[in-house]
Amino acid sequence: MILSSPIWLYQIWAFVTPGLHTREKRWSYIFLGAAVPLFGIGITLCYLSLGRSMHYLLGLTPGEGNRPSARRISTESQSFPLAGNRAVGRRAGHV
């Protein structure tokens, strides 16, 4: 999906562009020129701060015995969609 994104983004742009006025096209280029670098900065800040913030947040749990491990967190996050399916009465593997 990520590798093919330039192709499908171009297809979307080619579909939308004929309906835009000249002024709207100019504003969309300005928006894209600002959005792409800001998105990259956001990804970088997330990458740099996520480890520290998770360490801090997990350190807020009361008591040493109650501290969740990374394995338990990943297991719980993987079982969340299955719990949602059970709540509405679907069996695993059936849509």
mmCIF file as gemmi writes it, N, C-alpha and C atoms, coordinates in Angstrom:
data_model
loop_
_atom_site.group_PDB
_atom_site.id
_atom_site.type_symbol
_atom_site.label_atom_id
_atom_site.label_alt_id
_atom_site.label_comp_id
_atom_site.label_asym_id
_atom_site.label_entity_id
_atom_site.label_seq_id
_atom_site.pdbx_PDB_ins_code
_atom_site.Cartn_x
_atom_site.Cartn_y
_atom_site.Cartn_z
_atom_site.occupancy
_atom_site.B_iso_or_equiv
_atom_site.pdbx_formal_charge
_atom_site.auth_seq_id
_atom_site.auth_asym_id
_atom_site.pdbx_PDB_model_num
ATOM 1 N N . MET Axp A 1 ? 0.819 -1.176 0 1 0 ? 1 A 1
ATOM 2 C CA . MET Axp A 1 ? 0 0 0 1 0 ? 1 A 1
ATOM 3 C C . MET Axp A 1 ? 0.873 1.253 0 1 0 ? 1 A 1
ATOM 4 N N . ILE Axp A 2 ? 1.898 1.253 0.834 1 0 ? 2 A 1
ATOM 5 C CA . ILE Axp A 2 ? 2.772 2.42 0.908 1 0 ? 2 A 1
ATOM 6 C C . ILE Axp A 2 ? 3.584 2.568 -0.377 1 0 ? 2 A 1
ATOM 7 N N . LEU Axp A 3 ? 4.071 1.454 -0.896 1 0 ? 3 A 1
ATOM 8 C CA . LEU Axp A 3 ? 4.87 1.529 -2.12 1 0 ? 3 A 1
ATOM 9 C C . LEU Axp A 3 ? 4.048 1.991 -3.316 1 0 ? 3 A 1
ATOM 10 N N . SER Axp A 4 ? 2.779 1.66 -3.332 1 0 ? 4 A 1
ATOM 11 C CA . SER Axp A 4 ? 1.946 2.052 -4.469 1 0 ? 4 A 1
ATOM 12 C C . SER Axp A 4 ? 1.269 3.409 -4.265 1 0 ? 4 A 1
ATOM 13 N N . SER Axp A 5 ? 1.499 4.051 -3.128 1 0 ? 5 A 1
ATOM 14 C CA . SER Axp A 5 ? 0.812 5.314 -2.845 1 0 ? 5 A 1
ATOM 15 C C . SER Axp A 5 ? 1.066 6.416 -3.871 1 0 ? 5 A 1
ATOM 16 N N . PRO Axp A 6 ? 2.259 6.565 -4.45 1 0 ? 6 A 1
ATOM 17 C CA . PRO Axp A 6 ? 2.387 7.608 -5.472 1 0 ? 6 A 1
ATOM 18 C C . PRO Axp A 6 ? 1.453 7.392 -6.663 1 0 ? 6 A 1
ATOM 19 N N . ILE Axp A 7 ? 1.21 6.149 -7.007 1 0 ? 7 A 1
ATOM 20 C CA . ILE Axp A 7 ? 0.358 5.855 -8.157 1 0 ? 7 A 1
ATOM 21 C C . ILE Axp A 7 ? -1.09 6.205 -7.853 1 0 ? 7 A 1
ATOM 22 N N . TRP Axp A 8 ? -1.627 5.712 -6.734 1 0 ? 8 A 1
ATOM 23 C CA . TRP Axp A 8 ? -3.039 5.981 -6.458 1 0 ? 8 A 1
ATOM 24 C C . TRP Axp A 8 ? -3.278 7.422 -6.031 1 0 ? 8 A 1
ATOM 25 N N . LEU Axp A 9 ? -2.271 8.065 -5.411 1 0 ? 9 A 1
ATOM 26 C CA . LEU Axp A 9 ? -2.432 9.487 -5.112 1 0 ? 9 A 1
ATOM 27 C C . LEU Axp A 9 ? -2.483 10.311 -6.398 1 0 ? 9 A 1
ATOM 28 N N . TYR Axp A 10 ? -1.659 9.927 -7.381 1 0 ? 10 A 1
ATOM 29 C CA . TYR Axp A 10 ? -1.707 10.619 -8.663 1 0 ? 10 A 1
ATOM 30 C C . TYR Axp A 10 ? -3.063 10.4 -9.345 1 0 ? 10 A 1
ATOM 31 N N . GLN Axp A 11 ? -3.588 9.183 -9.259 1 0 ? 11 A 1
ATOM 32 C CA . GLN Axp A 11 ? -4.885 8.894 -9.871 1 0 ? 11 A 1
ATOM 33 C C . GLN Axp A 11 ? -5.995 9.738 -9.233 1 0 ? 11 A 1
ATOM 34 N N . ILE Axp A 12 ? -5.948 9.873 -7.914 1 0 ? 12 A 1
ATOM 35 C CA . ILE Axp A 12 ? -6.941 10.718 -7.236 1 0 ? 12 A 1
ATOM 36 C C . ILE Axp A 12 ? -6.782 12.165 -7.668 1 0 ? 12 A 1
ATOM 37 N N . TRP Axp A 13 ? -5.535 12.641 -7.727 1 0 ? 13 A 1
ATOM 38 C CA . TRP Axp A 13 ? -5.28 14.023 -8.132 1 0 ? 13 A 1
ATOM 39 C C . TRP Axp A 13 ? -5.73 14.251 -9.58 1 0 ? 13 A 1
ATOM 40 N N . ALA Axp A 14 ? -5.478 13.296 -10.453 1 0 ? 14 A 1
ATOM 41 C CA . ALA Axp A 14 ? -5.89 13.428 -11.855 1 0 ? 14 A 1
ATOM 42 C C . ALA Axp A 14 ? -7.411 13.436 -11.983 1 0 ? 14 A 1
ATOM 43 N N . PHE Axp A 15 ? -8.105 12.765 -11.073 1 0 ? 15 A 1
ATOM 44 C CA . PHE Axp A 15 ? -9.559 12.756 -11.098 1 0 ? 15 A 1
ATOM 45 C C . PHE Axp A 15 ? -10.139 14.076 -10.582 1 0 ? 15 A 1
ATOM 46 N N . VAL Axp A 16 ? -9.533 14.642 -9.547 1 0 ? 16 A 1
ATOM 47 C CA . VAL Axp A 16 ? -10.057 15.846 -8.912 1 0 ? 16 A 1
ATOM 48 C C . VAL Axp A 16 ? -9.676 17.114 -9.673 1 0 ? 16 A 1
ATOM 49 N N . THR Axp A 17 ? -8.509 17.162 -10.25 1 0 ? 17 A 1
ATOM 50 C CA . THR Axp A 17 ? -7.969 18.381 -10.872 1 0 ? 17 A 1
ATOM 51 C C . THR Axp A 17 ? -8.875 19.005 -11.931 1 0 ? 17 A 1
ATOM 52 N N . PRO Axp A 18 ? -9.487 18.263 -12.833 1 0 ? 18 A 1
ATOM 53 C CA . PRO Axp A 18 ? -10.323 18.923 -13.842 1 0 ? 18 A 1
ATOM 54 C C . PRO Axp A 18 ? -11.498 19.718 -13.261 1 0 ? 18 A 1
ATOM 55 N N . GLY Axp A 19 ? -11.942 19.399 -12.074 1 0 ? 19 A 1
ATOM 56 C CA . GLY Axp A 19 ? -13.057 20.116 -11.477 1 0 ? 19 A 1
ATOM 57 C C . GLY Axp A 19 ? -12.659 21.348 -10.691 1 0 ? 19 A 1
ATOM 58 N N . LEU Axp A 20 ? -11.364 21.603 -10.566 1 0 ? 20 A 1
ATOM 59 C CA . LEU Axp A 20 ? -10.905 22.742 -9.779 1 0 ? 20 A 1
ATOM 60 C C . LEU Axp A 20 ? -10.679 23.962 -10.665 1 0 ? 20 A 1
ATOM 61 N N . HIS Axp A 21 ? -10.95 25.124 -10.085 1 0 ? 21 A 1
ATOM 62 C CA . HIS Axp A 21 ? -10.61 26.365 -10.769 1 0 ? 21 A 1
ATOM 63 C C . HIS Axp A 21 ? -9.117 26.631 -10.586 1 0 ? 21 A 1
ATOM 64 N N . THR Axp A 22 ? -8.578 27.561 -11.345 1 0 ? 22 A 1
ATOM 65 C CA . THR Axp A 22 ? -7.15 27.87 -11.285 1 0 ? 22 A 1
ATOM 66 C C . THR Axp A 22 ? -6.741 28.307 -9.882 1 0 ? 22 A 1
ATOM 67 N N . ARG Axp A 23 ? -7.557 29.127 -9.262 1 0 ? 23 A 1
ATOM 68 C CA . ARG Axp A 23 ? -7.251 29.595 -7.919 1 0 ? 23 A 1
ATOM 69 C C . ARG Axp A 23 ? -7.256 28.439 -6.915 1 0 ? 23 A 1
ATOM 70 N N . GLU Axp A 24 ? -8.184 27.519 -7.057 1 0 ? 24 A 1
ATOM 71 C CA . GLU Axp A 24 ? -8.255 26.367 -6.157 1 0 ? 24 A 1
ATOM 72 C C . GLU Axp A 24 ? -7.052 25.449 -6.331 1 0 ? 24 A 1
ATOM 73 N N . LYS Axp A 25 ? -6.595 25.295 -7.558 1 0 ? 25 A 1
ATOM 74 C CA . LYS Axp A 25 ? -5.397 24.486 -7.803 1 0 ? 25 A 1
ATOM 75 C C . LYS Axp A 25 ? -4.19 25.094 -7.11 1 0 ? 25 A 1
ATOM 76 N N . ARG Axp A 26 ? -4.064 26.422 -7.199 1 0 ? 26 A 1
ATOM 77 C CA . ARG Axp A 26 ? -2.933 27.111 -6.576 1 0 ? 26 A 1
ATOM 78 C C . ARG Axp A 26 ? -2.957 26.89 -5.064 1 0 ? 26 A 1
ATOM 79 N N . TRP Axp A 27 ? -4.134 27.017 -4.437 1 0 ? 27 A 1
ATOM 80 C CA . TRP Axp A 27 ? -4.238 26.808 -3.003 1 0 ? 27 A 1
ATOM 81 C C . TRP Axp A 27 ? -3.953 25.354 -2.61 1 0 ? 27 A 1
ATOM 82 N N . SER Axp A 28 ? -4.319 24.426 -3.451 1 0 ? 28 A 1
ATOM 83 C CA . SER Axp A 28 ? -4.04 23.019 -3.133 1 0 ? 28 A 1
ATOM 84 C C . SER Axp A 28 ? -2.542 22.736 -3.194 1 0 ? 28 A 1
ATOM 85 N N . TYR Axp A 29 ? -1.835 23.37 -4.114 1 0 ? 29 A 1
ATOM 86 C CA . TYR Axp A 29 ? -0.374 23.21 -4.15 1 0 ? 29 A 1
ATOM 87 C C . TYR Axp A 29 ? 0.267 23.806 -2.902 1 0 ? 29 A 1
ATOM 88 N N . ILE Axp A 30 ? -0.226 24.959 -2.458 1 0 ? 30 A 1
ATOM 89 C CA . ILE Axp A 30 ? 0.304 25.573 -1.239 1 0 ? 30 A 1
ATOM 90 C C . ILE Axp A 30 ? 0.025 24.674 -0.04 1 0 ? 30 A 1
ATOM 91 N N . PHE Axp A 31 ? -1.18 24.128 0.02 1 0 ? 31 A 1
ATOM 92 C CA . PHE Axp A 31 ? -1.53 23.229 1.121 1 0 ? 31 A 1
ATOM 93 C C . PHE Axp A 31 ? -0.627 21.998 1.124 1 0 ? 31 A 1
ATOM 94 N N . LEU Axp A 32 ? -0.436 21.37 -0.027 1 0 ? 32 A 1
ATOM 95 C CA . LEU Axp A 32 ? 0.425 20.193 -0.087 1 0 ? 32 A 1
ATOM 96 C C . LEU Axp A 32 ? 1.864 20.536 0.263 1 0 ? 32 A 1
ATOM 97 N N . GLY Axp A 33 ? 2.312 21.717 -0.169 1 0 ? 33 A 1
ATOM 98 C CA . GLY Axp A 33 ? 3.675 22.141 0.151 1 0 ? 33 A 1
ATOM 99 C C . GLY Axp A 33 ? 3.89 22.317 1.641 1 0 ? 33 A 1
ATOM 100 N N . ALA Axp A 34 ? 2.837 22.656 2.382 1 0 ? 34 A 1
ATOM 101 C CA . ALA Axp A 34 ? 2.948 22.79 3.84 1 0 ? 34 A 1
ATOM 102 C C . ALA Axp A 34 ? 2.652 21.471 4.547 1 0 ? 34 A 1
ATOM 103 N N . ALA Axp A 35 ? 1.714 20.698 4.045 1 0 ? 35 A 1
ATOM 104 C CA . ALA Axp A 35 ? 1.267 19.487 4.729 1 0 ? 35 A 1
ATOM 105 C C . ALA Axp A 35 ? 2.323 18.383 4.722 1 0 ? 35 A 1
ATOM 106 N N . VAL Axp A 36 ? 3.022 18.214 3.617 1 0 ? 36 A 1
ATOM 107 C CA . VAL Axp A 36 ? 3.997 17.12 3.522 1 0 ? 36 A 1
ATOM 108 C C . VAL Axp A 36 ? 5.14 17.295 4.52 1 0 ? 36 A 1
ATOM 109 N N . PRO Axp A 37 ? 5.787 18.472 4.593 1 0 ? 37 A 1
ATOM 110 C CA . PRO Axp A 37 ? 6.842 18.611 5.609 1 0 ? 37 A 1
ATOM 111 C C . PRO Axp A 37 ? 6.32 18.53 7.053 1 0 ? 37 A 1
ATOM 112 N N . LEU Axp A 38 ? 5.145 19.081 7.314 1 0 ? 38 A 1
ATOM 113 C CA . LEU Axp A 38 ? 4.592 18.997 8.668 1 0 ? 38 A 1
ATOM 114 C C . LEU Axp A 38 ? 4.276 17.562 9.048 1 0 ? 38 A 1
ATOM 115 N N . PHE Axp A 39 ? 3.795 16.769 8.105 1 0 ? 39 A 1
ATOM 116 C CA . PHE Axp A 39 ? 3.541 15.357 8.363 1 0 ? 39 A 1
ATOM 117 C C . PHE Axp A 39 ? 4.847 14.636 8.688 1 0 ? 39 A 1
ATOM 118 N N . GLY Axp A 40 ? 5.89 14.932 7.926 1 0 ? 40 A 1
ATOM 119 C CA . GLY Axp A 40 ? 7.206 14.329 8.189 1 0 ? 40 A 1
ATOM 120 C C . GLY Axp A 40 ? 7.753 14.714 9.553 1 0 ? 40 A 1
ATOM 121 N N . ILE Axp A 41 ? 7.576 15.971 9.941 1 0 ? 41 A 1
ATOM 122 C CA . ILE Axp A 41 ? 8.014 16.416 11.265 1 0 ? 41 A 1
ATOM 123 C C . ILE Axp A 41 ? 7.228 15.687 12.349 1 0 ? 41 A 1
ATOM 124 N N . GLY Axp A 42 ? 5.934 15.51 12.149 1 0 ? 42 A 1
ATOM 125 C CA . GLY Axp A 42 ? 5.113 14.787 13.12 1 0 ? 42 A 1
ATOM 126 C C . GLY Axp A 42 ? 5.544 13.344 13.278 1 0 ? 42 A 1
ATOM 127 N N . ILE Axp A 43 ? 5.855 12.684 12.171 1 0 ? 43 A 1
ATOM 128 C CA . ILE Axp A 43 ? 6.329 11.299 12.232 1 0 ? 43 A 1
ATOM 129 C C . ILE Axp A 43 ? 7.643 11.224 13.001 1 0 ? 43 A 1
ATOM 130 N N . THR Axp A 44 ? 8.548 12.156 12.731 1 0 ? 44 A 1
ATOM 131 C CA . THR Axp A 44 ? 9.846 12.166 13.401 1 0 ? 44 A 1
ATOM 132 C C . THR Axp A 44 ? 9.685 12.395 14.902 1 0 ? 44 A 1
ATOM 133 N N . LEU Axp A 45 ? 8.861 13.361 15.286 1 0 ? 45 A 1
ATOM 134 C CA . LEU Axp A 45 ? 8.651 13.622 16.707 1 0 ? 45 A 1
ATOM 135 C C . LEU Axp A 45 ? 8.003 12.433 17.409 1 0 ? 45 A 1
ATOM 136 N N . CYS Axp A 46 ? 7.089 11.782 16.75 1 0 ? 46 A 1
ATOM 137 C CA . CYS Axp A 46 ? 6.454 10.594 17.322 1 0 ? 46 A 1
ATOM 138 C C . CYS Axp A 46 ? 7.48 9.486 17.522 1 0 ? 46 A 1
ATOM 139 N N . TYR Axp A 47 ? 8.312 9.274 16.54 1 0 ? 47 A 1
ATOM 140 C CA . TYR Axp A 47 ? 9.332 8.23 16.62 1 0 ? 47 A 1
ATOM 141 C C . TYR Axp A 47 ? 10.302 8.507 17.757 1 0 ? 47 A 1
ATOM 142 N N . LEU Axp A 48 ? 10.678 9.771 17.925 1 0 ? 48 A 1
ATOM 143 C CA . LEU Axp A 48 ? 11.655 10.118 18.949 1 0 ? 48 A 1
ATOM 144 C C . LEU Axp A 48 ? 11.061 10.11 20.356 1 0 ? 48 A 1
ATOM 145 N N . SER Axp A 49 ? 9.798 10.417 20.504 1 0 ? 49 A 1
ATOM 146 C CA . SER Axp A 49 ? 9.224 10.567 21.845 1 0 ? 49 A 1
ATOM 147 C C . SER Axp A 49 ? 8.4 9.37 22.312 1 0 ? 49 A 1
ATOM 148 N N . LEU Axp A 50 ? 8.032 8.451 21.453 1 0 ? 50 A 1
ATOM 149 C CA . LEU Axp A 50 ? 7.13 7.375 21.845 1 0 ? 50 A 1
ATOM 150 C C . LEU Axp A 50 ? 7.737 6.464 22.906 1 0 ? 50 A 1
ATOM 151 N N . GLY Axp A 51 ? 8.99 6.098 22.767 1 0 ? 51 A 1
ATOM 152 C CA . GLY Axp A 51 ? 9.626 5.216 23.74 1 0 ? 51 A 1
ATOM 153 C C . GLY Axp A 51 ? 9.687 5.838 25.123 1 0 ? 51 A 1
ATOM 154 N N . ARG Axp A 52 ? 10.089 7.097 25.181 1 0 ? 52 A 1
ATOM 155 C CA . ARG Axp A 52 ? 10.178 7.783 26.473 1 0 ? 52 A 1
ATOM 156 C C . ARG Axp A 52 ? 8.8 7.962 27.105 1 0 ? 52 A 1
ATOM 157 N N . SER Axp A 53 ? 7.821 8.341 26.296 1 0 ? 53 A 1
ATOM 158 C CA . SER Axp A 53 ? 6.496 8.584 26.855 1 0 ? 53 A 1
ATOM 159 C C . SER Axp A 53 ? 5.852 7.286 27.346 1 0 ? 53 A 1
ATOM 160 N N . MET Axp A 54 ? 6.023 6.187 26.622 1 0 ? 54 A 1
ATOM 161 C CA . MET Axp A 54 ? 5.456 4.911 27.073 1 0 ? 54 A 1
ATOM 162 C C . MET Axp A 54 ? 6.145 4.448 28.352 1 0 ? 54 A 1
ATOM 163 N N . HIS Axp A 55 ? 7.455 4.645 28.441 1 0 ? 55 A 1
ATOM 164 C CA . HIS Axp A 55 ? 8.179 4.276 29.66 1 0 ? 55 A 1
ATOM 165 C C . HIS Axp A 55 ? 7.646 5.081 30.841 1 0 ? 55 A 1
ATOM 166 N N . TYR Axp A 56 ? 7.435 6.357 30.641 1 0 ? 56 A 1
ATOM 167 C CA . TYR Axp A 56 ? 6.9 7.211 31.712 1 0 ? 56 A 1
ATOM 168 C C . TYR Axp A 56 ? 5.486 6.795 32.087 1 0 ? 56 A 1
ATOM 169 N N . LEU Axp A 57 ? 4.611 6.613 31.103 1 0 ? 57 A 1
ATOM 170 C CA . LEU Axp A 57 ? 3.221 6.272 31.393 1 0 ? 57 A 1
ATOM 171 C C . LEU Axp A 57 ? 3.1 4.908 32.071 1 0 ? 57 A 1
ATOM 172 N N . LEU Axp A 58 ? 3.896 3.944 31.647 1 0 ? 58 A 1
ATOM 173 C CA . LEU Axp A 58 ? 3.846 2.633 32.289 1 0 ? 58 A 1
ATOM 174 C C . LEU Axp A 58 ? 4.428 2.695 33.697 1 0 ? 58 A 1
ATOM 175 N N . GLY Axp A 59 ? 5.297 3.664 33.956 1 0 ? 59 A 1
ATOM 176 C CA . GLY Axp A 59 ? 5.841 3.831 35.293 1 0 ? 59 A 1
ATOM 177 C C . GLY Axp A 59 ? 4.844 4.43 36.265 1 0 ? 59 A 1
ATOM 178 N N . LEU Axp A 60 ? 3.732 4.957 35.789 1 0 ? 60 A 1
ATOM 179 C CA . LEU Axp A 60 ? 2.72 5.541 36.662 1 0 ? 60 A 1
ATOM 180 C C . LEU Axp A 60 ? 1.811 4.511 37.305 1 0 ? 60 A 1
ATOM 181 N N . THR Axp A 61 ? 1.919 3.253 36.9 1 0 ? 61 A 1
ATOM 182 C CA . THR Axp A 61 ? 1.051 2.223 37.472 1 0 ? 61 A 1
ATOM 183 C C . THR Axp A 61 ? 1.419 1.991 38.932 1 0 ? 61 A 1
ATOM 184 N N . PRO Axp A 62 ? 0.44 1.81 39.802 1 0 ? 62 A 1
ATOM 185 C CA . PRO Axp A 62 ? 0.726 1.639 41.23 1 0 ? 62 A 1
ATOM 186 C C . PRO Axp A 62 ? 1.291 0.254 41.524 1 0 ? 62 A 1
ATOM 187 N N . GLY Axp A 63 ? 2.289 0.202 42.359 1 0 ? 63 A 1
ATOM 188 C CA . GLY Axp A 63 ? 2.868 -1.065 42.789 1 0 ? 63 A 1
ATOM 189 C C . GLY Axp A 63 ? 3.719 -1.721 41.727 1 0 ? 63 A 1
ATOM 190 N N . GLU Axp A 64 ? 4.745 -2.408 42.155 1 0 ? 64 A 1
ATOM 191 C CA . GLU Axp A 64 ? 5.659 -3.073 41.229 1 0 ? 64 A 1
ATOM 192 C C . GLU Axp A 64 ? 5.014 -4.312 40.619 1 0 ? 64 A 1
ATOM 193 N N . GLY Axp A 65 ? 4.163 -5.017 41.377 1 0 ? 65 A 1
ATOM 194 C CA . GLY Axp A 65 ? 3.552 -6.237 40.874 1 0 ? 65 A 1
ATOM 195 C C . GLY Axp A 65 ? 2.476 -5.988 39.832 1 0 ? 65 A 1
ATOM 196 N N . ASN Axp A 66 ? 1.939 -4.779 39.784 1 0 ? 66 A 1
ATOM 197 C CA . ASN Axp A 66 ? 0.875 -4.473 38.842 1 0 ? 66 A 1
ATOM 198 C C . ASN Axp A 66 ? 1.392 -3.887 37.537 1 0 ? 66 A 1
ATOM 199 N N . ARG Axp A 67 ? 2.695 -3.724 37.432 1 0 ? 67 A 1
ATOM 200 C CA . ARG Axp A 67 ? 3.255 -3.088 36.247 1 0 ? 67 A 1
ATOM 201 C C . ARG Axp A 67 ? 3.058 -3.999 35.026 1 0 ? 67 A 1
ATOM 202 N N . PRO Axp A 68 ? 2.398 -3.494 33.987 1 0 ? 68 A 1
ATOM 203 C CA . PRO Axp A 68 ? 2.157 -4.337 32.812 1 0 ? 68 A 1
ATOM 204 C C . PRO Axp A 68 ? 3.429 -4.542 32.005 1 0 ? 68 A 1
ATOM 205 N N . SER Axp A 69 ? 3.578 -5.731 31.498 1 0 ? 69 A 1
ATOM 206 C CA . SER Axp A 69 ? 4.728 -6.007 30.651 1 0 ? 69 A 1
ATOM 207 C C . SER Axp A 69 ? 4.364 -5.727 29.201 1 0 ? 69 A 1
ATOM 208 N N . ALA Axp A 70 ? 5.391 -5.597 28.38 1 0 ? 70 A 1
ATOM 209 C CA . ALA Axp A 70 ? 5.153 -5.344 26.954 1 0 ? 70 A 1
ATOM 210 C C . ALA Axp A 70 ? 4.407 -6.512 26.327 1 0 ? 70 A 1
ATOM 211 N N . ARG Axp A 71 ? 4.689 -7.732 26.769 1 0 ? 71 A 1
ATOM 212 C CA . ARG Axp A 71 ? 4.007 -8.905 26.219 1 0 ? 71 A 1
ATOM 213 C C . ARG Axp A 71 ? 2.524 -8.861 26.567 1 0 ? 71 A 1
ATOM 214 N N . ARG Axp A 72 ? 2.196 -8.487 27.803 1 0 ? 72 A 1
ATOM 215 C CA . ARG Axp A 72 ? 0.797 -8.427 28.202 1 0 ? 72 A 1
ATOM 216 C C . ARG Axp A 72 ? 0.053 -7.333 27.443 1 0 ? 72 A 1
ATOM 217 N N . ILE Axp A 73 ? 0.713 -6.198 27.233 1 0 ? 73 A 1
ATOM 218 C CA . ILE Axp A 73 ? 0.076 -5.108 26.502 1 0 ? 73 A 1
ATOM 219 C C . ILE Axp A 73 ? -0.202 -5.532 25.069 1 0 ? 73 A 1
ATOM 220 N N . SER Axp A 74 ? 0.771 -6.18 24.417 1 0 ? 74 A 1
ATOM 221 C CA . SER Axp A 74 ? 0.557 -6.582 23.033 1 0 ? 74 A 1
ATOM 222 C C . SER Axp A 74 ? -0.518 -7.658 22.938 1 0 ? 74 A 1
ATOM 223 N N . THR Axp A 75 ? -0.579 -8.563 23.915 1 0 ? 75 A 1
ATOM 224 C CA . THR Axp A 75 ? -1.612 -9.596 23.91 1 0 ? 75 A 1
ATOM 225 C C . THR Axp A 75 ? -2.987 -8.982 24.088 1 0 ? 75 A 1
ATOM 226 N N . GLU Axp A 76 ? -3.094 -8.004 24.996 1 0 ? 76 A 1
ATOM 227 C CA . GLU Axp A 76 ? -4.379 -7.364 25.211 1 0 ? 76 A 1
ATOM 228 C C . GLU Axp A 76 ? -4.826 -6.57 23.994 1 0 ? 76 A 1
ATOM 229 N N . SER Axp A 77 ? -3.888 -5.895 23.33 1 0 ? 77 A 1
ATOM 230 C CA . SER Axp A 77 ? -4.271 -5.11 22.163 1 0 ? 77 A 1
ATOM 231 C C . SER Axp A 77 ? -4.658 -6.005 20.991 1 0 ? 77 A 1
ATOM 232 N N . GLN Axp A 78 ? -4.078 -7.199 20.924 1 0 ? 78 A 1
ATOM 233 C CA . GLN Axp A 78 ? -4.456 -8.116 19.853 1 0 ? 78 A 1
ATOM 234 C C . GLN Axp A 78 ? -5.804 -8.76 20.128 1 0 ? 78 A 1
ATOM 235 N N . SER Axp A 79 ? -6.155 -8.913 21.396 1 0 ? 79 A 1
ATOM 236 C CA . SER Axp A 79 ? -7.418 -9.568 21.705 1 0 ? 79 A 1
ATOM 237 C C . SER Axp A 79 ? -8.59 -8.586 21.685 1 0 ? 79 A 1
ATOM 238 N N . PHE Axp A 80 ? -8.336 -7.285 21.605 1 0 ? 80 A 1
ATOM 239 C CA . PHE Axp A 80 ? -9.409 -6.297 21.61 1 0 ? 80 A 1
ATOM 240 C C . PHE Axp A 80 ? -10.39 -6.483 20.453 1 0 ? 80 A 1
ATOM 241 N N . PRO Axp A 81 ? -9.918 -6.654 19.185 1 0 ? 81 A 1
ATOM 242 C CA . PRO Axp A 81 ? -10.9 -6.868 18.107 1 0 ? 81 A 1
ATOM 243 C C . PRO Axp A 81 ? -11.719 -8.137 18.297 1 0 ? 81 A 1
ATOM 244 N N . LEU Axp A 82 ? -11.112 -9.159 18.855 1 0 ? 82 A 1
ATOM 245 C CA . LEU Axp A 82 ? -11.856 -10.392 19.093 1 0 ? 82 A 1
ATOM 246 C C . LEU Axp A 82 ? -12.921 -10.176 20.151 1 0 ? 82 A 1
ATOM 247 N N . ALA Axp A 83 ? -12.62 -9.372 21.164 1 0 ? 83 A 1
ATOM 248 C CA . ALA Axp A 83 ? -13.61 -9.078 22.197 1 0 ? 83 A 1
ATOM 249 C C . ALA Axp A 83 ? -14.782 -8.313 21.6 1 0 ? 83 A 1
ATOM 250 N N . GLY Axp A 84 ? -14.507 -7.416 20.661 1 0 ? 84 A 1
ATOM 251 C CA . GLY Axp A 84 ? -15.582 -6.695 19.988 1 0 ? 84 A 1
ATOM 252 C C . GLY Axp A 84 ? -16.467 -7.635 19.194 1 0 ? 84 A 1
ATOM 253 N N . ASN Axp A 85 ? -15.859 -8.614 18.547 1 0 ? 85 A 1
ATOM 254 C CA . ASN Axp A 85 ? -16.641 -9.599 17.808 1 0 ? 85 A 1
ATOM 255 C C . ASN Axp A 85 ? -17.505 -10.422 18.754 1 0 ? 85 A 1
ATOM 256 N N . ARG Axp A 86 ? -16.951 -10.786 19.91 1 0 ? 86 A 1
ATOM 257 C CA . ARG Axp A 86 ? -17.73 -11.553 20.869 1 0 ? 86 A 1
ATOM 258 C C . ARG Axp A 86 ? -18.886 -10.738 21.415 1 0 ? 86 A 1
ATOM 259 N N . ALA Axp A 87 ? -18.687 -9.429 21.552 1 0 ? 87 A 1
ATOM 260 C CA . ALA Axp A 87 ? -19.749 -8.568 22.1 1 0 ? 87 A 1
ATOM 261 C C . ALA Axp A 87 ? -20.963 -8.524 21.188 1 0 ? 87 A 1
ATOM 262 N N . VAL Axp A 88 ? -20.746 -8.601 19.876 1 0 ? 88 A 1
ATOM 263 C CA . VAL Axp A 88 ? -21.869 -8.566 18.951 1 0 ? 88 A 1
ATOM 264 C C . VAL Axp A 88 ? -22.296 -9.955 18.491 1 0 ? 88 A 1
ATOM 265 N N . GLY Axp A 89 ? -21.668 -10.985 19.055 1 0 ? 89 A 1
ATOM 266 C CA . GLY Axp A 89 ? -22.11 -12.345 18.804 1 0 ? 89 A 1
ATOM 267 C C . GLY Axp A 89 ? -21.5 -13.018 17.574 1 0 ? 89 A 1
ATOM 268 N N . ARG Axp A 90 ? -20.422 -12.469 17.034 1 0 ? 90 A 1
ATOM 269 C CA . ARG Axp A 90 ? -19.775 -13.119 15.89 1 0 ? 90 A 1
ATOM 270 C C . ARG Axp A 90 ? -18.709 -14.073 16.378 1 0 ? 90 A 1
ATOM 271 N N . ARG Axp A 91 ? -18.522 -15.127 15.619 1 0 ? 91 A 1
ATOM 272 C CA . ARG Axp A 91 ? -17.44 -16.064 15.926 1 0 ? 91 A 1
ATOM 273 C C . ARG Axp A 91 ? -16.17 -15.589 15.236 1 0 ? 91 A 1
ATOM 274 N N . ALA Axp A 92 ? -15.031 -15.959 15.782 1 0 ? 92 A 1
ATOM 275 C CA . ALA Axp A 92 ? -13.746 -15.575 15.191 1 0 ? 92 A 1
ATOM 276 C C . ALA Axp A 92 ? -13.605 -16.204 13.817 1 0 ? 92 A 1
ATOM 277 N N . GLY Axp A 93 ? -13.177 -15.419 12.842 1 0 ? 93 A 1
ATOM 278 C CA . GLY Axp A 93 ? -12.968 -15.922 11.495 1 0 ? 93 A 1
ATOM 279 C C . GLY Axp A 93 ? -14.167 -15.782 10.593 1 0 ? 93 A 1
ATOM 280 N N . HIS Axp A 94 ? -15.311 -15.378 11.123 1 0 ? 94 A 1
ATOM 281 C CA . HIS Axp A 94 ? -16.518 -15.23 10.318 1 0 ? 94 A 1
ATOM 282 C C . HIS Axp A 94 ? -16.9 -13.752 10.279 1 0 ? 94 A 1
ATOM 283 N N . VAL Axp A 95 ? -17.157 -13.264 9.092 1 0 ? 95 A 1
ATOM 284 C CA . VAL Axp A 95 ? -17.504 -11.842 8.956 1 0 ? 95 A 1
ATOM 285 C C . VAL Axp A 95 ? -18.971 -11.654 8.823 1 0 ? 95 A 1
